[in-house]
């Protein structure tokens, strides 16, 4: 029995060691490879590509001289269907367009209701007295300009709500955060409230989804100790829209949680058995007490007897 018990304990110990060992596996930061690459980081930031409007961005649309009593001015929410409302002038689909493309499409839509001169689509020049007037071609027709160059229609994005990054794992406030184009890994961790005591600082990764047409996503290890203690910006990456910053849990904590979950059903069964045993004993004790108090109605007196032992009096 002793030998069997020792073998069983040794097997359990090996299982625990395997669990801890599997949890401790992390990706070592290839500092030199990342430093020599063109991955944007704290001191190697890049500008974002031209912004693409998507729901639920807020777009400002303003026309200097709209129809009388029908002004066009104010912010428009890009609805889930990708359209913005221009009130009396109808709706325009702007999702997936850049700001200049959206301006051009809005102007083409407003040509159904407003004149080209009102929309600033005529090229102007100054006369001899310095007053602007519409420039004519050789046939005497007004010369048009590109709608994107109109100075009487203004389109801009006032709330960039559609571009975000995510902070996941053992941080104080995980979730989705808006991106402005200047955030780094360290900024994201600060915005998320910092790491929890259960986090593994040596196991932090940045997962970057693959762009359209690419083969696979990119996983970038983060050397948090080098960033915070050594001031090394190599892995303090610049965040891009859609990035996932994942802070993994400490392997010892993961193993403890796993064992607690494994033991939970047995603890439930054991507690139920103990509760049932206690209830049965309580009922038995109460039933014996009830039978002892019933009978002739008078209290029975009993004479205590002493044990027949040497020296007893």
C-alpha positions, -999 to +999 in steps of 0.1 A: +000+000+000+028+024+009+046+019-025+013+023-044+006+056-026+041+069-034+036+061-071+003+079-071+018+110-055+047+110-079+023+108-109+002+137-095+034+157-090+045+151-126+011+163-139+014+195-119+049+201-132+038+195-168+010+220-163+033+246-149+059+240-176+034+243-204+021+276-190+057+290-187+064+288-224+067+323-238+081+338-270+115+353-266+118+388-280+139+389-311+153+423-302+179+425-331+155+413-357+127+437-347+152+466-343+164+461-379+129+459-393+106+487-405+079+479-378+067+513-365+076+520-329+079+548-304+107+567-322+099+553-357+063+563-360+046+566-394+016+586-405-017+567-410-031+562-445-059+585-457-088+581-434-117+560-446-152+568-433-171+540-416-200+537-391-203+552-365-181+582-375-195+617-373-191+638-405-194+676-407-212+688-439-216+725-446-227+744-477-222+781-475-251+791-497-278+764-497-314+768-508-333+796-489-348+781-457-329+748-463-295+753-448-269+725-448-247+728-418-239+705-389-226+671-379-241+639-395-238+604-379-228+576-403-255+551-397-250+513-397-261+512-433-233+535-443-254+565-451-257+601-437-288+621-437-289+656-453-324+663-442-346+677-469-318+669-495-320+631-489-293+606-480-258+599-492-238+567-489-203+576-477-190+544-460-158+532-474-149+566-489-121+590-480-130+625-470-123+640-504-143+612-521-172+618-498-171+655-505-172+648-543-201+623-539-221+648-517-216+676-542-229+653-571-259+645-550-266+681-542-265+691-579-300+677-581-312+706-558-286+734-561-269+752-590-232+746-598-224+782-589-239+777-554-218+746-550-187+764-561-181+743-592-172+772-615-137+784-619-133+820-610-109+848-619-105+884-611-114+912-635-095+944-640-112+959-609-102+929-587-137+915-585-141+877-590-163+864-618-168+831-635-141+822-660-153+813-695-138+790-721-134+798-757-170+789-765-183+812-738-193+785-714-184+785-677-153+764-668-159+738-642-135+727-615-130+694-597-157+691-570-130+682-545-116+717-550-149+735-542-145+762-516-182+765-508-188+729-496-169+716-466-168+679-455-147+667-426-147+640-399-153+654-364-154+621-344-132+592-354-153+564-339-147+535-364-109+530-359-100+512-326-076+488-310-082+463-282-064+456-249-072+421-236-062+399-207-051+407-172-054+445-172-075+467-149-098+479-177-098+456-208-118+467-238-118+487-270-101+521-272-102+547-300-070+552-320-056+586-329-025+574-347+000+583-319-006+555-294+021+530-284+020+497-264+029+517-233+001+542-239-024+514-243-014+497-210-017+530-192-051+537-207-062+502-197-053+509-161-021+489-159-014+452-153-032+432-126-012+413-099-021+380-117-006+391-150+027+378-165+047+409-176+071+386-195+043+373-217+027+403-235+020+401-272+007+424-299-014+406-325-018+425-358-045+413-382-035+406-417-045+434-442-069+425-470-052+402-494-024+392-471-018+356-460-017+357-422-017+378-391+014+391-374+023+383-337+048+407-321+063+398-287+066+427-263+095+431-239+078+450-212+107+449-188+130+465-214+104+492-222+096+502-186+129+496-168+155+500-195+138+527-216+142+505-247+117+515-274+124+485-297+092+467-289+071+497-279+052+494-311+030+521-326-005+508-326-025+504-358-063+501-362-075+466-353-044+457-332-049+433-302-026+438-272-029+406-251-016+404-216-014+367-206-020+354-170+008+341-148+013+304-154+011+296-116-022+314-114-035+296-144-025+262-129-042+271-096-074+281-114-073+249-134-069+228-103-097+247-085-120+240-115-110+204-115-117+199-078-149+220-078-173+190-087-158+168-061-161+195-034-197+200-044-205+163-040-185+161-007-204+191+007-237+176-003-228+143+015-217+160+046-249+181+047-270+151+042-252+132+070-256+161+094-293+164+086-299+127+091-281+127+125-301+158+136-334+141+126-324+109+145-314+129+176-347+148+176-367+116+172-349+100+202-356+130+223-393+130+214-397+093+223-379+098+257-404+125+269-435+106+261-450+079+285-469+081+318-468+118+320-446+119+351-410+125+351-392+092+357-365+093+383-335+071+380-310+062+406-275+066+394-255+035+400-219+034+408-195+012+391-185-019+411-149-010+414-124-015+442-124+014+466-159+026+456-182+037+485 
